[in-house]
Amino acid sequence: MRLTKILMLLSTAIMLATVPSQRRDGAGSAHDGSRKDAARMYLGFDRNDYPGDVVLDALRHTFAFCGYWLNAPPGESATNWTGKREILRAHGFGFLVLFNGRLDKQLTSTRNPKLIGAEDAQAAVKAAQADGFARGTVIFVDQEEGGRMLPEQQEYLLAWIDGVNAAGYCAGVYCSGMPDKSGAGGVITANDIREHAGGRQISFFVYNDSCPPSPGCIYSAKNITPAQGGVPFATIWQIAQSPQRKSLTRKCAATYAADGNCYPPGLAVQGIFVDVDISASADPSHGR
């Protein structure tokens, strides 16, 4: 018994003696783990129509965040996302808060683009507040038209950005991350906006569904980063759209459904098609 106790004490002493060395190694491992977490990418989805409460669990199996329209999405007369923040948050979703901006024809037909931009910024902030999004939330204005921004488009965007930032929210822009082949030089809209921003703080959500660089309609963020979409400073990259743009997606056509849409796993029967996004944050708008 006495020998057994001595052996047990010696074993314990040896274990304790090795703890500092293990902790030093562990500190390194923890640091490496934090780097890994920081580099982790997350999938998100956006779509014009709210998908419905009953499919949120299924969507959450695949996606960490979702687009959230504060006003009528492109081509729509209203938004049905209003009032859905809490149920989405309860299901664990992060947010990509979106506000539909103006087409160029709307800016040239009537009033001062700068004034319209300021008014739309107020509308975006008011809608965000009404749905419970706090100050500091990033709101992305949807700049549908690509290529080099015309003077009135620049005036509108900069006024909108200034208005949102001045209200304590953070301005972002959703725009093309693809070279515009219709003009000389192949200008990328995101680059053009940033170059004319005068140092303003702007987050960029870019679309580039051309294959490559896009992998197409896929549901894994492994080995994909927003910078691979062609805009190094982008925080979110939209890699797939529904319906697919066939002229751009021939090389990844097999990743889309037969009808050209992108359906999350298990949701094709319900007809829930989506656009797919990649971000380094599970809550790109910090809207939780």
N, C-alpha and C positions, 0 to 999 in steps of 0.2 A: 504493500500500500504506500509505504513511504517513498519507494523508488518511483512508483507510478506518479505520485504527486510531484516529485522533483522533475520528472520528465514532462509533466503537464505544464509546470511553471516555466521550464526551459523553452517549451514550444510556444507558450504565450509571449515570452520575452522576445523570441525570434520574430514572431509575427509583428509585435509592436515596433521592433527595430526596423522593420521593412516598410512601415506605414509612411514615414516621411518621403522615402523614395517614390512610393506609389502615388502619394499626393502630388509630388512635383510632376510626375508623368501625367497624373490626372488633370492637373491644371492646364497642361499643354493640350490634352485631349478636349477639355471643355472649351478652350479657346478655338480649337479647330472646329468643334461642333457649332460654336456661335457663328463662325465664318460660313459654315455649311448652311445654317439656318438663314443667314443674311443673303446667301446666294440662291436660296430656294425660289422657284418660280411658281406662280399660281395661275390657274385657269379661271376665266370669267366668261360670262355671256352677256350679250345685249340683244334686244329685240324691241320693236316698236310697241307691241301689245304686251300687257302684263300677262304672264302665262297661266295664272290661276293658282289659288291657294293649294289645291289638291296635288299639284305636281312639284311643289317646292322641295319636299323631301327627296324626290327622285333627282331633281336638278342639283341639290346640295351634295349628292353623292359624287358628282363630277366637278362642280364649280365652287370656288371660294367666294366669288363676288359677282355682282350683276349690275347691268346698266339700269339707271333710274331716271326716267324722263320727267323734268319739272314742268314742261309745257308740251304742246302737241309735237310729236316727232315728225320728221319729213314725210310729206304726203298725207298726213292725218289732220283731222280737224280738232282733236282734243287728246289729252293723255289720260289713260286709265291706270297709271301708276300712283296717282295721288292717294295718300292715306295708307300706302302699303309698306311704309318704312318699318314700322314696328313688327309686323308679322315676318318680314324678311330678316330683320335683325334677330328675332326670336329663333329663326331657323339657322342662324349662324352666318348669314351672308354679310360680306363687306359690300361697299357701294362704289359705283362709278356714276356720279351724278352728272346728268346731261341737260343742256338747254339748247333748243334748236335756234340757230341764228338765222340771218337773212340771206336770201339770194341776191345776186347783184342787181337783177331787175327791180327788186324791191327798194334798193338803195338809190337807184338813179331815177325812179319814176316820180317821187314826190318831194321829200324833205331832206334836211341836212343829215348825212350819214352819221356824223359825230353825235348829233342829238338823239338819233334813233338808237345808237349804241349805248348811250348813257341811260336812256329809258329802258332798254332791254336788260341792262345790268340791274337796274332797280327791280324789274319784274322777276329776274332770276333769283335775286336775294330774297325777295318777298316770298316767292314760292318755296325756296329752301327753308326759310324760317317757319312757314306754315306747316311743313312736313317734318319739322323737328330736327333739321340739320343745323348743327351749331356753327358758330363762327369758327373759321379755320378749315371748314369743309372745302374741298376743291370742287369747283363747278366747271365743267367742260362745255364750252360753246361749240356747237356743231357747225363747222365750216365745210359745207357740202361740196362747194365748187373748188376744184384743184387748179394747179398751175400757179403762175405768178399773180399775186394779189394786185388788183387794180386800185387806184388811189382811194376810191370810195369804200372799197372793202377794207383797206388798211385803216382808214379813219374809223370805220364802224368797229372793227376788232379792237383797236387800241382804246377807244372810248369804253367799250364793254369791259375790257380787261381792267382799266383804271377804276371803273365804277365798282366792279366786284371786289377788287383788292381794297379799295377805300372803305368798303362796308365791313371789312374784317374777315371776309371769305378769301379764298385763293383761286385765282383765275387759271383755267386750263383751256386748251384748244384741241378739238378733234379735227384732224385734217389729213390730207394725203401725205404719205411718206414715200410716194413713188415719183420717179422722174417724169415730168410732163413732156411727152413726145410730140405734142402739137406745136411747141415753141422751140426757139433756138436755145441750145444749152441744156435742155432737159431739166429745168428748174424743179426742185422739190418744194412743195408748198410749205412744209414745216420749216425748212431752212429759210425760205423767203420771209415768213412771218417773224421768225426769230431775229433775222438780220435787221428788220425794220422796227423791232420792239424797243429799241433804246435802252436796253438793260433791264426791262421790266421782268418781274418774276412770273414765269408762265410754265405750267406743266403741259406736256404734249402727249396726246393719245393719237397714234397714227394708224392709218390703214394701209396695208400693202398685202393684198391677197394673191399677188402674182407668184406662180410656182416655177422656179424658186424666186425669192428666198422662202416664201411661205411653204410649210409642209402640207397645207391644205386643211381639210376638215378632220382634225384629229383631236383626241382627248387625253393627251399627255403633254406636260410642260417640260419633260426631260430634255436636256441639252438645247433648250430654246430660250433666248433672252430678247427683250424688246429691241435692243440695239441691232439685232440681226435683221430687223425689218428695214434697215437702210438709213435710220435716223439715230445716231449714237446717243442723243440726249433724250430720246423718248422714254417715258415711264410705262406706257402701255402700248402694246402692238396688237392690232386686230388682224389675225392671220387668216380668217375665213369669213365669208359673207353668205347669207341666204337671200335669194338664190345665188348660186355661183356665177361668176362672170366667166363664161366659157372660153372667151378669147385669151384669158389670163391664166386659166387653171387646167389647161390640157394635160400638163405633166403630173397633176395630182387629182385628176378627174375621178379616179377610182375611190378616193376618200369621201366623196360626196354620194348622197343617195341618188337613185335613178332619176328622180325629178329635179335634181340639181340643188336641193336644199341640204342643210347641215342639221342632222337630228341627233340630239344627245342620246346616249345609251338608254334603251327602253322607252323612248318617248316618240318614236316615229308613228306609232298607232294613234297617239293623241294629236299628231300633227304639230308638235311643238318644235319648230325649227328655230335656229339661233345663228347669230354671228359669234365667233369665238375669239377671245382676247387672252393675252399673256401679260402678266405683270410680276414684278418682284415683291409686290405687296398684296396681301389678301384683302386689303381695304384701300384701294388706290385713292379714293376721295377723302379718306379719313372721316367717313360719314357715320360710323357707329356711335 
